[in-house]
């Protein structure tokens, strides 16, 4: 598959007090790491360029990723034979000028009719940690836009949200659009996060426009995260200390 640009918008809304919400734009790249298709000159896989997608950045332990090899191993170890034959796509922000921070990226398991059958949400926090959530229907039927897949929250992300409750994931994966909804609920509190954008051919000019439109790529994202954390602190949100990470990298 030729890499595609998803020029998306993300929206976050805190549920409970203090109330808080924000919306900003962010660019993701959808690629198929097991292939090496034609790609723009300014995008590289596993070597330096303006924009790069590196194997070590995804799949397994943060900073020591094994890419698709890790995904295939996870499916084999869990006996998920129905998913082992699927194409594996990666939806993630690229490194831009060498810097990367992905709050969440997704391994998408897609069948030969381009239907989503499962996914792994790869969640990173600002403390250098990562945890991944594997989701699929019990009968492995296609995941459609109205389906919600639930899993327990076991990983510390925001210092203003406790590590409890559950996530409800929704993914709308179509030929022209990708939409993600993550609903974290813990009683009457929690957080709603969304990501939506069109799929379009990725070109070097599109990467240049992205660099000007959203300067510094994911460095801008991390700056916005710290800014929103400061706003929450000023509003009176209680800070939760960093707990020990879960014993497994995947749930």
C-alpha positions in Angstrom: 0.0 0.0 0.0 1.3 3.5 -0.9 1.6 5.6 2.3 -1.3 8.0 2.9 -1.6 11.2 4.8 -4.4 11.6 7.4 -4.7 15.3 8.1 -6.7 14.9 11.2 -8.3 16.9 14.1 -8.2 15.6 17.6 -10.7 16.6 20.3 -10.3 16.0 24.1 -13.0 16.6 26.7 -12.6 16.0 30.4 -15.6 14.4 32.0 -16.2 15.6 35.6 -14.7 18.6 37.5 -12.9 20.7 36.6 -14.4 20.7 33.1 -11.9 21.2 30.2 -11.8 20.6 26.5 -9.6 21.4 23.5 -9.2 20.7 19.8 -6.3 20.9 17.5 -5.0 19.5 14.2 -2.4 16.7 13.9 -1.0 14.7 10.9 -0.8 11.0 10.8 0.6 8.6 8.2 -1.0 5.4 7.3 1.5 2.8 6.0 2.0 -0.9 5.4 5.4 -1.6 6.9 5.7 -5.1 5.5 5.8 -3.7 2.0 8.1 -1.1 0.5 5.9 0.7 -2.0 6.6 3.9 -3.9 6.9 6.7 -1.4 7.6 10.4 -1.4 11.3 11.5 -1.5 10.9 13.2 1.9 9.7 10.1 3.7 11.9 7.2 4.6 11.6 3.9 6.6 14.4 3.2 9.1 16.8 5.9 7.8 17.2 9.6 8.3 15.0 12.0 6.3 12.7 14.9 6.9 9.9 12.4 7.9 10.7 8.9 9.0 8.9 5.8 10.2 11.3 3.7 12.2 10.8 0.0 13.2 12.2 0.7 16.7 9.6 3.3 17.4 6.6 0.8 17.3 5.8 -2.7 18.4 6.8 -3.7 21.9 8.9 -1.8 24.4 9.2 1.9 23.8 12.5 2.7 22.2 13.2 -0.9 21.4 10.3 -1.7 19.1 10.3 -4.6 16.7 7.6 -3.3 14.3 5.4 -5.8 12.5 7.5 -8.7 13.8 6.2 -7.9 17.3 2.6 -7.8 16.0 2.9 -11.1 14.3 4.5 -12.7 17.4 1.6 -11.3 19.6 -1.0 -12.9 17.4 0.8 -16.2 17.3 1.4 -16.4 21.0 -2.3 -15.7 21.7 -3.4 -18.3 19.2 -5.3 -15.7 17.1 -5.0 -17.7 13.8 -8.0 -15.8 12.4 -6.0 -12.6 12.6 -2.5 -13.9 11.6 -3.4 -13.8 7.9 -4.5 -10.1 8.0 -2.6 -7.2 6.4 -0.9 -5.1 9.1 -1.2 -1.3 8.7 0.3 1.3 11.0 -1.4 4.6 11.7 1.1 6.9 13.5 2.7 10.3 13.5 6.1 10.1 11.8 9.4 11.4 13.1 9.8 14.9 11.8 13.4 16.1 11.7 14.3 13.3 14.0 11.8 13.9 16.8 8.8 11.8 17.8 6.1 11.6 20.4 3.0 9.6 19.6 0.3 9.8 22.4 -1.4 6.9 20.6 -0.8 5.0 17.4 -2.6 2.0 15.9 -1.7 -1.3 14.4 -4.7 -2.1 12.1 -5.4 -5.7 11.1 -7.2 -5.5 7.8 -8.6 -8.4 5.6 -8.4 -8.8 1.8 -11.6 -6.7 1.4 -10.1 -3.8 3.4 -12.3 -4.5 6.4 -10.9 -3.9 9.9 -10.8 -7.1 11.9 -8.8 -6.1 14.9 -6.3 -3.4 16.1 -3.7 -2.7 18.7 -3.8 0.7 20.3 -0.2 1.6 21.3 -0.4 4.2 24.1 2.6 6.3 25.2 2.7 8.6 28.2 5.1 11.5 28.9 7.0 9.5 31.5 8.7 7.3 28.8 6.4 4.4 29.2 4.2 2.4 26.8 1.3 0.0 27.0 -0.7 -1.6 24.2 -4.3 -2.8 24.0 -5.3 -5.6 21.6 -9.0 -5.4 20.6 -11.2 -7.6 18.4 -14.6 -9.2 18.4 -14.8 -12.6 19.9 -15.9 -14.1 16.6 -13.4 -11.9 14.6 -16.2 -10.3 12.5 -15.4 -7.0 10.9 -15.3 -3.9 13.1 -17.7 -1.3 11.9 -18.0 2.4 12.8 -20.8 1.9 15.4 -19.0 -1.0 17.3 -17.5 -0.2 20.7 -14.8 -2.5 21.9 -14.2 -2.3 25.7 -11.1 -3.0 27.7 -10.0 -2.2 31.3 -7.6 0.8 31.7 -4.4 -0.5 33.2 -1.9 2.1 32.2 -1.1 5.6 33.6 -1.5 8.3 30.9 -2.7 11.6 32.2 -1.5 12.6 35.7 -5.0 14.0 36.3 -6.8 10.7 35.6 -6.6 7.6 37.9 -5.6 4.2 36.5 -9.0 2.6 36.8 -12.2 2.4 34.8 -12.4 1.2 31.2 -11.8 2.3 27.6 -14.4 2.1 24.9 -12.7 2.1 21.5 -14.5 2.9 18.2 -12.8 3.0 14.9 -14.3 4.1 11.6 -12.0 2.6 8.9 -13.2 3.4 5.4 -11.6 3.9 2.0 -11.6 7.7 2.3 -11.6 8.4 6.1 -10.3 7.3 9.4 -12.1 8.1 12.7 -11.1 7.1 16.2 -13.1 7.6 19.4 -11.7 6.6 22.8 -14.1 6.9 25.8 -12.4 6.5 29.2 -15.1 6.0 31.9 -14.6 5.7 35.6 -18.0 6.3 37.3 -19.1 9.8 36.5 -15.6 10.9 35.5 -13.3 10.2 32.6 -12.1 11.5 29.3 -13.3 11.5 25.7 -10.7 11.7 22.9 -11.4 11.6 19.2 -9.3 11.6 16.0 -10.8 12.2 12.6 -9.4 12.9 9.2 -9.5 12.1 5.4 -7.2 9.6 3.8 -5.2 11.2 0.9 -2.1 10.3 -1.1 1.1 11.2 0.7 3.5 13.4 -1.3 6.6 15.4 -0.5 4.6 18.6 -1.1 2.0 17.4 1.4 4.8 16.7 4.0 6.2 20.2 3.4 2.8 21.8 3.8 2.3 19.8 7.0 5.6 21.0 8.4 4.6 24.6 7.8 0.9 24.2 8.9 1.8 22.3 12.0 5.4 23.3 12.8 7.7 20.8 14.5 5.3 17.9 14.2 5.0 15.8 17.3 7.3 18.3 19.2 4.3 20.6 18.9 2.1 17.9 20.2 4.2 17.4 23.4 4.2 21.2 23.9 0.4 21.3 23.7 0.1 18.4 26.1 2.2 20.3 28.7 0.3 23.5 28.1 -3.1 21.8 28.6 -1.7 20.1 31.8 -0.8 23.6 33.1 -4.3 24.9 32.3 -5.8 21.9 34.2 -3.6 22.5 37.2 -4.6 26.1 37.3 -8.3 25.0 37.2 -7.7 22.9 40.3 -7.3 19.4 38.9 -5.7 17.0 41.4 -2.3 15.6 40.4 -1.9 11.8 40.7 1.6 10.4 41.3 3.0 8.0 38.7 2.1 4.4 39.7 4.1 1.3 38.8 3.5 0.2 35.2 1.5 -3.0 34.5 3.4 -6.2 34.5 2.8 -6.9 30.8 3.3 -4.7 27.8 0.0 -5.8 26.3 -3.5 -6.4 27.5 
